Amino acid sequence: MFSKIDTVHIQVKNLKKAQHWYGEILELEQIFDSGKYLVFKIGVGESTLTIQEGEVRPSSVKPILFSDALEETRLKLLEKNVKAGEIEVDEDVTYFEFHDLDGNGFEVCQYIPL
């Protein structure tokens, strides 16, 4: 029925501030600007991240990003003044959490080699 996740859509309070934050802090490549929303490419996959100005509400949905260098990614975010949580271990996965300017939650994971 479905062939992929097309995009993850996130509401932000200020599109211009978020555009800078997602581009500069998370180093995501912006690939589309409709004037009302922005689309960012994430790594080598086809799925994208779309941000749009609107009412920011708490959500149980959390994008999980993958990193081949988890500790380095966490340290890079901390250097950019992003509050990143401690690295946690859950069976075969290590991960940490962080939030954007508006409190939208993200997780970054890396698989533990067997």
Secondary structure, 3 states (H helix, E strand, C coil): CCCCCCEEEEEECCHHHHHHHHHHHCCCEEEEECCCEEEEECCCCCCEEEEEECCCCCCCCCCEEECCCHHHHHHHHHHCCCCECCCEEECCEEEEEEECCCCCEEEEEEECCC
